[in-house]
Amino acid sequence: MNIIPISVLTIVKSRQEALRNLVLGLDNAESYPAELIIVNMNEPASELVSENFPIRSVRFDDAERLPLAAARNFAAKQAAHPFMIFLDVDCIPSPDLVEKYFNACQAGAHLWIGPVRYLRQEATAENGFLSKMWELSTPDPVRADLREVNHALFWSLNFACSQETYERIGGFDTRFTGYGAEDTDFGFAARKQGVELSVADAVAFHQYHPSYNPPLNHFEDILINARTFFNKWQIWPMEGWLRKFENAGLIKWENDEITILRRPTETEVNQALKSG
């Protein structure tokens, strides 16, 4: 079995079952990465092992409950190889993902993203699910058929680049705390530095978990990060969510200012939970 000199990095908080499935996916790959680095945010280091590639689990403590930006930067510093694949802990790699990204990174010093397909609820409970993930999933509704992609559509679920490119972009901006906008900011930073955003045919399968539309459970994080983003780029991110907040009477949004009118009630948050 081929070992490819590339580091796979994932950050995790309270997602141990999803993490085990990510490792199963790498174990099921056509080519193995040279290492998997797991960064555990404010929780004990994972004890997962693989017979096919080394796993290094490290604990990352931060005053912030969910330090996504800082944890990704920390993960990048741990990588022992010049090319890096960042996989969200909820993503299971397709069998050829590692090789596809390695070839892409060799082909150009771009920021590479791969397609994501969403697994149905209970998909990972099926026997032999690793061999049936395509049938058990649906494509991302926005990015499914994109071959050329705008920097504003960058996502951190499934991407790769060289360490040199990551440093050129400047890593993730740690002024973004909690949930929202740090991905779009990273894409904008890449564009500012002249780094092309390109699509590699490296598919990842996203495991189901409850989610909200709009994400009222992250209401204050989104507003704080939206202001941070606007101050930096003079454009508002997450406009669809902000408009839904406005329509629900939660915020006043005019003249490039956002004012909180009230916070969502527990009932409103629960009603925003998407089914299945």
C-alpha positions as CSV (number, residue, x, y, z in Angstrom):
1,M,0.0,0.0,0.0
2,N,1.3,3.4,-1.0
3,I,2.2,6.0,1.7
4,I,1.9,9.6,0.4
5,P,4.1,12.3,2.0
6,I,1.2,14.5,3.1
7,S,-0.3,15.4,6.5
8,V,-4.0,15.1,7.2
9,L,-5.2,17.5,9.9
10,T,-8.4,17.6,11.8
11,I,-9.7,19.6,14.8
12,V,-12.2,18.1,17.2
13,K,-14.5,19.0,20.1
14,S,-16.9,16.4,21.5
15,R,-17.1,14.5,18.2
16,Q,-15.5,11.1,19.0
17,E,-17.7,8.9,16.9
18,A,-17.4,11.1,13.9
19,L,-13.6,11.1,14.4
20,R,-13.5,7.3,14.5
21,N,-15.3,7.2,11.1
22,L,-12.9,9.7,9.7
23,V,-10.0,7.4,10.7
24,L,-11.9,4.4,9.2
25,G,-12.2,6.3,6.0
26,L,-8.4,6.9,5.9
27,D,-7.8,3.2,6.7
28,N,-10.0,2.4,3.8
29,A,-8.1,4.6,1.4
30,E,-6.3,3.6,-1.8
31,S,-3.2,5.5,-0.5
32,Y,-2.5,6.4,3.1
33,P,-1.3,9.8,4.4
34,A,2.1,9.9,6.1
35,E,0.4,11.1,9.2
36,L,-2.9,12.2,10.8
37,I,-2.8,15.0,13.3
38,I,-5.8,15.3,15.6
39,V,-6.1,18.6,17.6
40,N,-8.4,18.2,20.5
41,M,-9.9,21.6,21.5
42,N,-10.2,21.9,25.3
43,E,-10.5,18.2,25.9
44,P,-8.2,15.2,26.4
45,A,-6.2,14.0,23.4
46,S,-7.8,11.2,21.5
47,E,-6.3,7.7,21.8
48,L,-7.1,6.4,18.3
49,V,-4.5,4.4,16.5
50,S,-4.2,2.9,13.0
51,E,-2.0,0.1,11.7
52,N,-1.6,1.9,8.4
53,F,-0.3,5.4,9.3
54,P,0.8,7.2,12.4
55,I,-1.7,9.2,14.4
56,R,-0.6,12.1,16.6
57,S,-3.3,13.4,18.9
58,V,-2.5,16.7,20.8
59,R,-4.6,18.8,23.2
60,F,-5.1,22.4,22.5
61,D,-6.3,24.5,25.4
62,D,-7.7,28.0,24.8
63,A,-9.9,30.4,26.7
64,E,-12.4,30.3,23.9
65,R,-14.8,27.4,24.0
66,L,-14.5,26.6,20.3
67,P,-11.2,28.1,19.0
68,L,-11.6,27.0,15.4
69,A,-9.2,29.5,13.8
70,A,-6.5,29.1,16.4
71,A,-6.8,25.3,16.5
72,R,-6.3,25.1,12.7
73,N,-3.3,27.3,12.9
74,F,-1.9,25.1,15.7
75,A,-2.6,22.0,13.6
76,A,-0.7,23.4,10.6
77,K,2.3,24.1,12.8
78,Q,2.4,20.4,13.8
79,A,2.5,19.1,10.2
80,A,5.7,17.3,9.4
81,H,5.2,17.4,5.6
82,P,5.1,20.2,3.1
83,F,1.5,19.5,1.9
84,M,-1.5,19.5,4.2
85,I,-5.1,18.3,3.9
86,F,-7.6,19.8,6.3
87,L,-10.6,17.6,7.0
88,D,-13.5,18.6,9.2
89,V,-14.0,16.0,11.9
90,D,-17.5,15.2,10.4
91,C,-16.0,14.4,7.0
92,I,-15.1,10.8,5.8
93,P,-12.6,10.9,3.0
94,S,-13.3,9.1,-0.3
95,P,-10.7,6.3,-1.0
96,D,-8.8,8.5,-3.5
97,L,-8.9,11.8,-1.6
98,V,-5.4,11.7,-0.3
99,E,-3.9,10.9,-3.7
100,K,-6.1,13.5,-5.5
101,Y,-5.0,16.3,-3.1
102,F,-1.3,15.3,-3.3
103,N,-1.4,15.5,-7.1
104,A,-3.3,18.8,-7.0
105,C,-0.8,20.4,-4.6
106,Q,2.1,19.2,-6.8
107,A,0.4,20.7,-9.8
108,G,0.1,24.2,-8.5
109,A,0.5,26.4,-5.4
110,H,-3.2,27.0,-5.1
111,L,-5.7,26.7,-2.3
112,W,-7.5,23.5,-3.2
113,I,-11.0,22.6,-2.1
114,G,-12.9,19.3,-2.7
115,P,-16.5,18.5,-3.2
116,V,-18.6,17.5,-0.1
117,R,-21.5,15.2,-0.2
118,Y,-23.9,15.0,2.8
119,L,-24.7,11.5,4.2
120,R,-28.2,10.8,5.2
121,Q,-29.1,10.4,8.9
122,E,-28.2,6.9,10.1
123,A,-26.0,6.3,7.0
124,T,-23.0,5.4,9.1
125,A,-25.0,2.8,11.1
126,E,-25.4,0.7,7.9
127,N,-23.3,-2.4,7.5
128,G,-20.5,-1.7,5.1
129,F,-21.4,2.0,4.8
130,L,-17.8,2.9,3.6
131,S,-18.5,1.1,0.3
132,K,-21.9,2.7,-0.1
133,M,-21.3,6.4,0.8
134,W,-22.0,7.7,-2.7
135,E,-25.5,6.1,-2.7
136,L,-26.1,7.2,0.9
137,S,-25.4,10.9,0.2
138,T,-26.5,13.9,-1.7
139,P,-24.3,16.7,-3.2
140,D,-23.8,20.1,-1.6
141,P,-26.6,22.3,-3.0
142,V,-24.3,25.3,-3.7
143,R,-20.9,24.0,-4.7
144,A,-21.9,20.6,-6.3
145,D,-21.0,21.3,-9.9
146,L,-18.5,24.1,-9.5
147,R,-15.3,23.7,-11.4
148,E,-14.3,27.3,-11.0
149,V,-15.1,28.8,-7.6
150,N,-15.2,32.3,-6.2
151,H,-13.0,32.9,-3.2
152,A,-16.1,33.9,-1.2
153,L,-17.2,30.2,-1.4
154,F,-14.1,28.8,0.2
155,W,-14.9,26.3,3.0
156,S,-12.7,24.6,5.5
157,L,-14.6,21.3,5.5
158,N,-12.4,19.8,2.9
159,F,-9.3,21.6,1.6
160,A,-5.6,21.3,1.0
161,C,-2.6,23.4,0.3
162,S,1.2,23.6,0.9
163,Q,2.6,24.9,4.2
164,E,4.1,27.7,2.1
165,T,0.7,28.7,0.7
166,Y,-0.9,28.5,4.1
167,E,1.7,30.9,5.5
168,R,1.4,33.2,2.5
169,I,-2.3,33.5,3.2
170,G,-1.5,34.2,6.8
171,G,-3.5,31.3,8.4
172,F,-6.9,31.7,9.9
173,D,-7.6,35.1,11.6
174,T,-8.0,34.4,15.3
175,R,-10.1,37.6,15.7
176,F,-12.9,35.4,14.5
177,T,-14.2,33.5,17.6
178,G,-16.7,30.7,17.8
179,Y,-18.9,30.1,14.8
180,G,-19.1,32.0,11.5
181,A,-17.1,33.9,8.8
182,E,-13.6,32.6,9.5
183,D,-13.8,30.5,6.3
184,T,-14.9,33.4,4.1
185,D,-12.2,35.5,5.7
186,F,-9.6,32.9,4.8
187,G,-10.8,32.8,1.2
188,F,-10.7,36.6,1.0
189,A,-7.2,36.6,2.5
190,A,-6.1,34.1,-0.2
191,R,-7.5,36.3,-2.9
192,K,-5.7,39.4,-1.5
193,Q,-2.4,37.4,-1.5
194,G,-2.9,36.3,-5.1
195,V,-3.5,32.7,-4.2
196,E,-5.8,30.9,-6.7
197,L,-8.7,28.9,-5.3
198,S,-9.2,25.8,-7.3
199,V,-11.3,22.6,-7.2
200,A,-9.7,19.2,-6.8
201,D,-11.8,16.0,-7.4
202,A,-11.2,15.0,-3.8
203,V,-14.6,14.1,-2.4
204,A,-15.4,14.0,1.3
205,F,-18.6,12.7,2.8
206,H,-20.1,14.8,5.6
207,Q,-21.7,12.8,8.5
208,Y,-25.1,13.9,9.6
209,H,-25.6,15.9,12.7
210,P,-28.4,18.2,13.9
211,S,-28.1,21.7,12.3
212,Y,-30.0,24.9,12.4
213,N,-31.3,27.2,9.6
214,P,-30.8,29.9,10.4
215,P,-28.2,29.0,13.1
216,L,-29.9,30.8,15.9
217,N,-27.9,28.6,18.3
218,H,-24.8,30.7,17.2
219,F,-26.7,34.0,17.1
220,E,-24.2,36.2,19.0
221,D,-21.1,34.6,17.5
222,I,-22.4,35.3,14.0
223,L,-23.1,38.9,14.8
224,I,-19.7,39.5,16.4
225,N,-17.9,37.8,13.5
226,A,-20.0,39.6,10.9
227,R,-18.9,42.9,12.4
228,T,-15.3,41.8,12.5
229,F,-15.5,40.8,8.9
230,F,-17.2,44.0,7.8
231,N,-14.6,46.1,9.6
232,K,-11.8,44.2,7.8
233,W,-13.3,43.9,4.3
234,Q,-16.1,46.5,4.1
235,I,-18.6,43.9,3.0
236,W,-21.0,41.8,5.1
237,P,-20.6,38.0,5.2
238,M,-23.4,35.5,5.9
239,E,-26.0,37.9,4.4
240,G,-28.6,35.2,4.1
241,W,-28.5,34.5,7.8
242,L,-28.4,38.1,8.8
243,R,-31.4,38.8,6.6
244,K,-33.3,36.0,8.3
245,F,-32.3,37.5,11.7
246,E,-33.7,40.8,10.5
247,N,-36.9,39.4,9.2
248,A,-37.5,37.6,12.6
249,G,-37.2,41.0,14.3
250,L,-34.0,40.0,16.1
251,I,-31.8,42.7,14.7
252,K,-31.9,46.1,13.0
253,W,-29.6,46.2,10.0
254,E,-29.1,49.5,8.2
255,N,-26.5,52.1,7.3
256,D,-23.8,49.5,7.7
257,E,-24.7,49.0,11.4
258,I,-26.3,46.0,13.1
259,T,-28.2,46.5,16.4
260,I,-29.6,43.6,18.5
261,L,-33.3,44.3,19.1
262,R,-33.8,41.1,21.1
263,R,-32.2,37.6,21.4
264,P,-33.9,34.5,20.0
265,T,-36.1,32.6,22.4
266,E,-35.5,28.9,23.2
267,T,-38.6,28.1,21.2
268,E,-37.3,30.0,18.1
269,V,-33.9,28.2,18.4
270,N,-35.7,24.8,18.5
271,Q,-37.9,25.7,15.6
272,A,-34.8,26.5,13.5
273,L,-33.5,22.9,14.0
274,K,-33.6,21.2,10.6
275,S,-35.2,17.8,10.4
276,G,-33.4,14.8,8.9
